[in-house]
Amino acid sequence: MLILIVPALYLAATLLYSAWQAVWGVQVDPESAYTMNGLVAAAGYGSLKFDHPGTTTTLLVELIVRGWALLARADDIVEFGLKHYDAITYAARTCEALVLTGALLAGGLIVGRTTRSAIAAMLFQAGAFVHSDAFHYQTVLAPESLMVAIALFGMAIVVKATLDEHPPETRLGVASGLIFALGFATKYLYLPQALFAVCLLRNRRAFVAALITGAIGFVAFSLIFNPGTITRGFGWLVQIATHKGTYGEGEPGFIDFKTFWFNMREIAASAPFVTGVYVAAAVVALASWIKNRAWREPVNLSLGAAVLIFAAHLVATSKHFALHYMMASWVLTGGVLVLVVVQIRRLLPAIPSAALSLVAGGLCVAMGATTLIDARATALQSSALNAIGARLSKAVVTAGPACANVSGMFTRAPENNDMNHGWDMTLRPWGDQPMRERFSKAYAGAFTVPLLDHNTYTHVLKNDFRPYSYERLAADYPCLIVRSAVELDAENSIGLLALKPDHCVIEGIHVYTVGLACAKVQGEFAAGR
């Protein structure tokens, strides 16, 4: 029964957290990109995103859309998907939560049976609560969620192969290869996990089976569900590796040392317990190697692989800084801790096993509590910001019911925010004109109010996903109300400033009006408190 506690707690916590995170709000990026990509795939065009690559995430959304549309007997799957866009995202989040909960339960059972310890199983499961940033990305619709589920189950297999009395069977090698293939197809950052194949070295057939299955499985899965991963994705990775800026931008070179070491310190300081576990893994493995001269001892090999995986992610994230890029190694902390405790008991048998379990368990409880407390604070903050965005949307409609209602990215506008971002990340760069036109017509068929988007990144004004101009929009409507997360200038205003708009700032959101006083929007917003 103890093995059920952590999965049940995780499921309850993540569903509650999801309920506080509006899909059109703060977290519109990257969620909407995968909702739109799944809808594109469900419409028969295949995946357009290859940059993470997120193949399993797109496939999940596609299955939800196809299944729901089939049950609803929808005439046009694109129109159906756009009409239920937010609900699809929530459904995908829920599916991700169930998959990760299942991975925690199955992995806990594997570790518990291998170690004959429910406490070891719970230590392994603690990886789901390693950091609030990781918890956030495990909850929202992003490749990281399924990647974590795959990584946790894969770590359970590593523990089994490492600690089992008998050498791993060939079928375990095949299972390990399939797990790697799915993980790598979900997120490129899963690649270092291939080093865990060393846990299979007690049976060379299992080791070779894992290598062959992993390679063929990844290529086959990608070619079937997301060919761009093979044809374009690796070129994108080379671009990132050979340039110092974000996403392959900036000057040529691998690392910008002006920020690299600072980023590394930030990563280590943000999760000191995780860093400590991996340092302990390195020390324990080294001590065991020196003491026993057993270079191929399974626990030492697995701990050494874990340390190298952590180091690879640390370097990659220090170069291209975002804390959640560490997730693939962070969530393994519980499994690595189990191996550390086992090896310490072998090195220092005089230490009572109960004492080691108590210390490790206490640290994991503290880590999990900190994560949940921080996640709660994040949820409340996001909810408050989203409430402001929703209230401003109501104020805009009330102040100018006949006005064109235009909004941009990160303005937390329920009516506009998420679909436009999804379009910009999929159909705009990779779709052809017939595809774009189909989605434009589908939106017009699903909604009576036009979808007007001011994109300060691409410098394009869109009307139902089609390029438009403020000159035409001003001729169509008696007044305009435009919301932007940043102040507009000659470069990013897309011609709006030429209309001499009134300007005000409401709770950090820039509001521009033409044919209407901005003060009227402010007044309606204040009245809505």
N, C-alpha and C positions, 0 to 999 in steps of 0.2 A: 504493500500500500504506500510505503514511503516514496516509491518511484513515481507515483501519480501526483505528488504534491507540487513539484516544480512545473510540470507541463500544465496542470490545471491553473496554477497561479499565473503562468505566462499567458495562457489563452484569455483569462479574465482581464489581465492588465492590458494586453495589446488591443483587445476589442474595445475596452473603455477608452484607451488612448486614441484609437481611430475615430471614435464617436466625437471626440473633441477637436479633431483635425478636419475641417471642411475641405473637400477635394478642390474647391475653387479658390481656396485661400492661400495662405503663406506657402503651402507645399505643392502649389500647382506645377512647379518644376522639381523633379522630372516626371511626376505621376502622369500628367496629361499626355506626355509624349508616348507613353506605353499604352494608354487607353486608346489613343488615336491610331497607333501602329497596329494594335490588335484588331481594331475595327477595319483598318485597311486590309489586313490579312484575311479577316472574315469575309470581306467583300470580294475576295478572290485574287487580290493583287500580290499576295505574299508580303513578307516583312520588308519594310523600307529602312529600318534602323539596324546598323551593324557596328556602332561605335562603342558598345560595351561588352558583348553584343546584345545581351538581354533576350536571347532567343526563347528561353523557357518562359519568361515573363510575358512576352508577346503571344506565345502559344496559349498560355493560360487565359489571357483576355479573349483571344480568338475563340477558344472553346466556350467561354461564357456567352459571348455574343451569339455564336452560332446556335448554341443550345437554347438560349432564351428566345431568340428570333423564331426558332423552330416551334417551340411550345406556343408562342404568341401568334404563329402563322402570319408573320410580317410579310407584306408585299415587297417592300424595299428594305434590305438589311442595313443599308447605309442610313436611310432616314430613321429607321428604328433605333440604330445605335446612337445617332446624334440626339434623338429625343430622350433617350435613357442614359445619356453620357455619364452623368455623375453617379447614377445607381450602379452602372457597370464598374466604375472605379471602386465603389464601396464593396461590391460583390467580390472583386478581385482581391482586395485587401483581406476580406474574410477568408477566402480560399487560401491565401498565403499564410494566414495565422493558423489555420487548421493543418496545413502541410508542415509548418515548423513545429507545431505542437506534436504532431505525429512523429516527426524526426526526434524530438526530445524524448518521447515515450519509448520509441523503438530503440534509440541509441542507449537510453538508460537501462532498458532490459538487457541489451547486449553486454554493456559494461558491468552491470550487476551480476549477471550469470558468469561472466569471465573471471571477475574478481571475487565472486561470492560475497559481495558486500553492497548493501543498499546505500550505505554512506558514500562509497566510491561512485555509484550511479548518480547520486545527487550532486556530488562535486562536478562530475562531467556535465550535468544539466545546467550548472550555474553559468556556463558560457553564454546562455541566452540573456543574461542580465549583466553583461560585462561593462557596459558604458551606456549612458543616456543617448549619445549620438548614434551608437549602434542600434539601440532599442528603437529609436525613431525610424531608421531606415529599414529595420526588420518589419515595421508596422505598415508603412506606406507602400504604394505600388511602385516598386523599383526593383531592379535585378538583385540588389543586395539581399532582399528577403529570402528568395528561393536559394540564392547562393549560400546563405547561412544555414538553411535547412539541409542542403546537400553537404556542406562542410561538416556540420555536426554529426550527421549519419556516417560520413566518411571517417571522421575521427573515432567513432565507436568501432568501426571495422579495424582501424589501426590499433586500438587498444586490444581488441580480440586477437588480432594476428601477432601482436607483440607479447602478450601475457599468457596466451593459451599454452597448455602443456604440450600439445601436439603441433607439429609444423602446419602452417596454413595450407588448406587444400587448394587445388587448382581453381575450383569454382569460386573461392574467396578472392582469388586474383582477378577472375573475370568480373566479379561484382565490384571490386575496387576500380577496375578500368572503366566500367560503365558509370560509376559515381563520378570519377574524374571527368569523363566526357561531358556529362550533364553540367558539372560545375564550371568547366572551362567554356562551355557554350552559353552559360549564364553570365559570366563575368570574366574578362581576360585576366583579372587579378588572381584568379584561382590557379593560374599556371604553376606557381611555386609548390603547390600541394602535390605535384608529381613526385617530389622528393620522398614522400611517405611510402613510395614503392619499396623502400629499403626494408620495411617491416615484413616483407614477403620473402626475404632472401633465404630463409630456412628451407624454402621449397622453390627451386629455380623455375620449375614449370609455372608455379603461381606468379612468380615475378615476371616472367616473359609474357604470360597470359594477360597480366595487368597492363603491360606496356602496349601490347598489340591491340587489346580491346579498347584501351583509352584512346589511342591514336585513330584507329578505324572508326570507333564510335563517335568521336568528336567530328571528324570529317563527314561521315555519313549523316549524322544528325543535322549538321550545319547546312550541307548541300540540299537536304530535303526541306528544311524549315526556314533557313536564312542563308542563302548562297552568298550574300554580300559579306558575311563573316570571312569567307575564304577569299573572295575576289577583291574586296576593298578594305576589310577590317585590319588586316596585318599591315597594309600600307599606312593606315592611320596610326597604328602603334609605332611604326618606324618614324613617322613624322613627329610624334610626341617625344620619342627617345632622342631625336637629333636636334631638338629645339628647346631652349630654356624656358619659354613662356608657357602659358596655359593652353592646353589642347593643341599642342604643336605650333603655337605662335611664338613670336619673339625671335631673338637672334640665334644663329646656329650654335649648337653645343649641347652637351648632355645635362650638365648641372650648373645652376647659378649659385655659386658658393656664398654669395651675399645673403641669401635666404636659407640655404640648405641646412646649415648647422643650427640656426635658430629654429627652423621648423622641426628638426629632430628633437631638440630639447622640449619644444612644445608638446610633441607627441608623447614623449616619455613622461612628462609631467602630468599630462591629461589622464593617464591611466597608470598610476604608479604600481598598483597591485599586479596588473598584467605584465608590466616591464619586469617587476620583481620575480614573477613566476618563470619568465623566460631566462632571466639571469640565473635563477636557481637551477633551471634545467641544464644550462650550459655548465655550471659548476659541478653539479651532481654527475653528469655524464663524463666530464673530464676526470673527476676524482675516481670514478669507477674504472675508467680506462687505465689510469695510472696504477691503481691498486691491483686490478685483476689481469691487466694486459689482454683483456678479451675484446679485441677491436670489433668483432662482429656480434657481440652480445645484443640481442634484439632490443632491449630497453634503451641501451646506449645509442643504438642506431636510430631509433624512433625519436629520442630526445634530441639527438644531433640534427636530424632532419627538421624537427620543429623549430629549433633555434635558427637554422638557416632560412626557413620559411619566414619567420618573424623578421629576420634581418633584411631579406629581400623586400618585404612589404615596407619596412621602415625606410629603406633607401628610396623606393619608388614614391612613397608618400611625402618624404622630405623634399623630393624634387618637384612634385606636383601636389601641393598641399591641400588636403581635405581630410579631416579626421576619419570619415567613414571609409576611406580607402584602406584603412588598417583592419577592417572588419573580418576579412578572411582568416587572419591569424589571431585576432583578438578573441573570436568566439571559440577558438580551440583551447582557451586557457584552462577550462575545467578538465578536459581530457589530458592536457599536458601535466596539470597538477596531480592527477591520479598517477601518472607514470613517475613523477618526481617523488611522491610519497612512497610508492613501491620501492624505488631505488634507494631512497634514504633508509628505509627499513632494512634493506639488504646490506647497506654499507655500515649502518649503526644499529645492529639488532638490540642493543641495550635500551634504546628509546622505545617506550611502550607505544604500541600501534594506536591505542586509544588517544594518547596525547597528540600524536601527529594528526589523527582524524579530527580531533577537537580544534586544534589550531587552524588547520586547513578549512574546516567547515565554518569556523567563526569568521575567518577572513572573507569567505565567499558570501556569507550572510551579510556582512558589512558592505561588501561590494554591491550586492543585489539591492540592499536597502537604499544605498546612495543613488544607484541608477534609477530606482522607482521614484525617489524624492525629486531628483533632477528632471525626470520625465514628466512628472506632474506639474512642475513649475513651467516647463516648456509648453505643455498642453494648455495651461491656463493663459499663458502669454499669447499663444497663437489664437486661442479662442477669442481673447479680447480684441486682438488686431482684426480678426475676421469679422467680428461684430461691428467694428467701426466701418469696415468696407461695405458690409451689407446695409448698414444704416445710411451711409452716404449714397448708395444706389437708390434707396427709397427716396432720399431727399432730392436726388436728380430728377426722378420721375415726377415727384410732386411739384417741384419748382418749374419744370418745363415739360409737361406731358406731350407737347407737340414737337419738342426739340429732338434733334439727332443725338443719340446717347452713345458717345464714343469713349472707350477706355483702353488703357494700355496694360502691359505686363506689370504684375506685382501691385496692382491697385486693389486687389481682393474684391473684384466686382463679380457677384454670383452669376450675373447674366452674360458676361463676356469673357471672363478671365481664362478659363481652362481650355476650351475648345480651340481658341486662337493659338495658344502656345503649342498644343498638340499638332495643329496644322503646320506651324512654323518649323517644327522639329522632324516632320515626316514628309508630307505632300509638297510643301513649298520647295525644299531642296531636291527631293528625289522622285516626286510624282510627275507624270506626264500630263499634258493639257486635258485629254479626255477624263483622266482620273480626277483632276482638280474640278473640272466642270460638273462631273457627277456629284461630288460632295457639295458643291455650291448649290446645285439644284435641289439636292436632298435637304439641305438646311432650310431653304426657302419653302419647301413643302412641309417641313416639320414645325416651323415657327412663323408667326406673322410679323414679329419685330425683327428688323435686319440686325445682323451681327457686325458691329462696327469696331474695328481694332486699329489703334494707333501704335505702331511698332517702332520704338526708338532705336532698336538694334539694326533692323533691315531698312529703316526709313521708308516704310510702305504703309499707306492707309488702305485697309481692306473693308469691303462691303460684302458680307456673306462669302468671305474667303477670296473675293476677286479684288484686284488692285483698283483703287479709286482715288479721287482727289478731293481736297477740301473745297475747291472752286465748284465742283459738281455737287458736293454735299450741301453747300450753302444755297445752291439753286433749288435743291430738293426739299429743304426744310426751312421754316421761318427762323429757327434759332439752332445753335449748336452748343452742346455741353461736352467737354473733353476732359478726361481724367488721366493723369500721368504720374508715375512714381518718381520722376525726375523733372526738374525744371527744363522747359523747352528752350532751344536756341535756334539759330538760323540753320544749323546742320540737321537737327533731329525733329524739327517742327513739321516737316513735310508740307510746308506751305500754309500752315495754320496761322503763323504770326503775320503773314501778309494780310490777313483779314482783321488785324488790330483787335484781338480778343481782350476781354476783361480777364483778370487773373487774380486768384486768391489761393491760399493754402489752407486745407481743412485736415487736421490731424495728420500732417505730414504728406498728404496727397495734394498734388498741384491740380487745380481746377481752372479750366479756361472756358470762357463763354463768349458766344457771338450772338447778338440780338437779344441778350438777356443779361441782367446784372448778376455778377457772381455773388453779390451779397444776398440775393434771393435764395441761392443754393445753401449758403451759410446759415441763413435764417431757418430754412426747413430742416437742416441738419441739427441745429440747436434745439428746435422744437421737438425733435424726435427722441431726445434724451429720456 
